[in-house]
Amino acid sequence: MDETDHQLLALLRQDARLSVATLAQKLKVSRGTVTNRIRRMEDSGTIVGYTVRLRPDVQHNQIIAWMSIAVDGNQTRAVIANLLGEPGVAALHDTNGRWDLLAELRAETLQELAKVLERIRLLKGISSTETSIHLETFRVA
């Protein structure tokens, strides 16, 4: 990837709905160049999809929790693979310090969240967890 690819990705991160013509104008390249670069990055797996981001306060009925996870020994890859298959895990982050992983959990009810927590705690390779329920966001990006 060159500088133009990095600039293109930055623009798409800000607004993935920008037209090819607008992207080409901002990058000072042809529309064909933008189309080819996007297609190449999609084909290589650099771009894996496009999505809509909602403000956290829009989903009033959804419960969000953060689970800090300690992993036994060298089982991190297996634990990550299992967590990525868990429907209650919205995002998974590798961290340093006391905890090895940080999982963002989402559920519609406390009962559903309890089931997600139980499934995760039973995974082989997890030595301990600590969960906090998200109450409020003070700054929206």
C-alpha positions as CSV (number, residue, x, y, z in Angstrom):
1,M,0.0,0.0,0.0
2,D,1.2,3.4,-0.9
3,E,0.4,6.9,0.4
4,T,-2.6,7.2,-1.9
5,D,-4.1,4.0,-0.5
6,H,-3.6,5.2,3.1
7,Q,-5.3,8.6,2.2
8,L,-8.1,6.7,0.5
9,L,-8.7,4.5,3.6
10,A,-8.6,7.6,5.8
11,L,-11.3,9.2,3.7
12,L,-13.4,6.0,3.7
13,R,-13.1,5.7,7.5
14,Q,-14.5,9.2,7.9
15,D,-17.4,8.6,5.5
16,A,-17.7,5.3,3.6
17,R,-20.5,6.8,1.6
18,L,-18.4,9.3,-0.3
19,S,-18.8,8.8,-4.0
20,V,-16.0,7.6,-6.2
21,A,-16.0,11.0,-7.9
22,T,-15.6,12.9,-4.6
23,L,-12.8,10.5,-3.5
24,A,-11.0,11.1,-6.8
25,Q,-11.3,14.8,-6.5
26,K,-10.0,14.9,-2.9
27,L,-7.1,12.6,-3.8
28,K,-6.4,14.3,-7.1
29,V,-6.6,11.1,-9.1
30,S,-9.0,9.7,-11.7
31,R,-12.2,7.9,-10.8
32,G,-10.8,4.7,-12.4
33,T,-7.8,4.9,-10.1
34,V,-10.1,5.1,-7.0
35,T,-12.3,2.3,-8.3
36,N,-9.3,0.0,-9.0
37,R,-7.7,0.7,-5.6
38,I,-10.9,0.0,-3.7
39,R,-11.5,-3.2,-5.7
40,R,-7.8,-4.3,-5.1
41,M,-8.1,-3.6,-1.3
42,E,-11.4,-5.5,-1.2
43,D,-10.0,-8.4,-3.1
44,S,-6.9,-8.6,-0.9
45,G,-9.0,-8.4,2.3
46,T,-7.7,-5.1,3.4
47,I,-11.3,-3.7,3.2
48,V,-13.6,-6.4,4.5
49,G,-16.9,-4.5,4.5
50,Y,-18.8,-1.3,5.1
51,T,-21.0,-0.5,8.0
52,V,-23.2,2.0,9.7
53,R,-22.0,3.4,13.1
54,L,-24.7,4.4,15.5
55,R,-24.3,6.8,18.4
56,P,-24.3,4.7,21.6
57,D,-27.3,6.6,23.0
58,V,-29.4,5.6,20.0
59,Q,-29.8,1.9,21.1
60,H,-31.7,2.6,24.3
61,N,-32.7,-1.0,25.1
62,Q,-29.3,-2.6,24.5
63,I,-27.1,-3.5,27.5
64,I,-23.4,-3.0,26.9
65,A,-20.8,-4.5,29.2
66,W,-17.0,-4.7,29.2
67,M,-15.4,-8.0,30.1
68,S,-11.7,-8.0,31.0
69,I,-10.2,-11.5,30.4
70,A,-7.1,-13.2,31.7
71,V,-5.9,-16.1,29.5
72,D,-4.0,-19.2,30.6
73,G,-0.5,-19.6,29.2
74,N,-0.3,-19.6,25.5
75,Q,-4.0,-20.2,24.8
76,T,-4.7,-16.7,23.5
77,R,-5.3,-17.6,19.9
78,A,-7.7,-20.4,20.8
79,V,-9.6,-18.1,23.2
80,I,-9.7,-15.3,20.6
81,A,-11.1,-17.8,18.0
82,N,-13.8,-18.9,20.4
83,L,-14.7,-15.4,21.5
84,L,-15.0,-14.2,17.8
85,G,-17.6,-17.0,17.4
86,E,-19.7,-15.8,20.4
87,P,-22.7,-13.7,19.2
88,G,-22.7,-11.6,22.4
89,V,-19.2,-10.3,21.7
90,A,-19.5,-7.0,19.7
91,A,-15.7,-6.3,19.7
92,L,-12.6,-7.9,21.0
93,H,-9.4,-6.0,21.9
94,D,-5.9,-7.3,22.7
95,T,-4.5,-5.4,25.7
96,N,-1.5,-5.3,28.0
97,G,-1.3,-5.1,31.8
98,R,-3.3,-7.2,34.2
99,W,-5.8,-8.4,31.6
100,D,-5.0,-10.0,28.2
101,L,-8.2,-9.2,26.3
102,L,-11.1,-6.8,26.6
103,A,-14.4,-7.8,25.2
104,E,-17.3,-5.5,24.4
105,L,-20.5,-7.4,25.1
106,R,-24.0,-6.6,23.9
107,A,-27.3,-8.1,25.0
108,E,-31.0,-7.1,24.9
109,T,-31.7,-8.2,28.5
110,L,-29.9,-8.9,31.7
111,Q,-30.9,-12.6,31.3
112,E,-29.3,-12.7,27.9
113,L,-26.2,-11.0,29.2
114,A,-26.0,-13.6,32.0
115,K,-26.0,-16.4,29.4
116,V,-23.3,-14.7,27.4
117,L,-21.1,-14.3,30.5
118,E,-21.7,-18.0,31.4
119,R,-20.7,-19.2,27.9
120,I,-17.5,-17.1,28.0
121,R,-16.5,-18.1,31.5
122,L,-16.8,-21.8,30.5
123,L,-14.3,-21.4,27.6
124,K,-11.2,-23.4,27.9
125,G,-8.1,-21.2,28.3
126,I,-9.8,-18.4,30.3
127,S,-8.4,-18.2,33.8
128,S,-10.4,-15.2,35.1
129,T,-12.7,-12.4,34.1
130,E,-14.1,-9.1,35.4
131,T,-17.2,-7.5,33.9
132,S,-18.5,-4.0,34.2
133,I,-21.8,-2.8,32.8
134,H,-21.7,0.3,30.6
135,L,-23.9,3.0,32.2
136,E,-23.3,6.2,30.2
137,T,-21.1,7.7,27.5
138,F,-19.9,11.3,28.0
139,R,-18.2,11.8,24.7
140,V,-19.3,10.6,21.3
141,A,-16.7,10.4,18.5
